[in-house]
């Protein structure tokens, strides 16, 4: 270890020494001890949330739609099956949460793009499973 009066310079030199070591990555591999640090697994919707929010508009929610996101989606998108996306984008977990004064409404193009990507990934997963079997 290098001892200097300047702490920042000491840290920089230690970092360079660590990076130059061939087993730098192996130092933090805990699999030999039976430990694993899993990375989070995000669903396609979670990965797409900010894509959906980028062009979303906040609009007032009429009282006739309270607890009826399916009816809202039928009137907005022409399909009641999009209700789960509206709940997800607005951080609502059930139909009972759909009682707010205003909600974020993603554009139809963005919703359809995410749904196409979801279906493509499902189809790819099914093909992948049939190949492995």
Steps between C-alpha positions, in 0.01 A plus 500: 500500500626844415497756781475863397391823657250547218215254561357534148834411339529193726155379402574548130826306522331217693225483239759471223677221689176309547397530136837380382477181704387206285266364767323829575158357414568177686544695825128572506376160390319348797382180329773300678324585829156400376386861474346658198387855451211492255437791272144625481283353227272754341192416302453646155252749644746617764766548232251694289350720772703812421447444128126509567525802732709702256200609293224442756253779569344565839125537461212526748316176566122513476315346796325249270840327460567461873596136563440432128835520316362253247221741404751785484725300264202404284412866455862620463673222304208299366605189696426425867800266517745788542381571856805332656730748323304798630518360853872430465593841359308673780652281776167344589482140613132416471171624362423647841788748456340645187331782695734790433412843361749484212704229330788466258392375159770360270457545126342218302814457287720444805257254658480298179879500462545357851232237438664396172835467677337292774341265249825469305689408816236244598517343154880496514486335844264230371725434200804488728330245727401276211856503366647404839261207548 
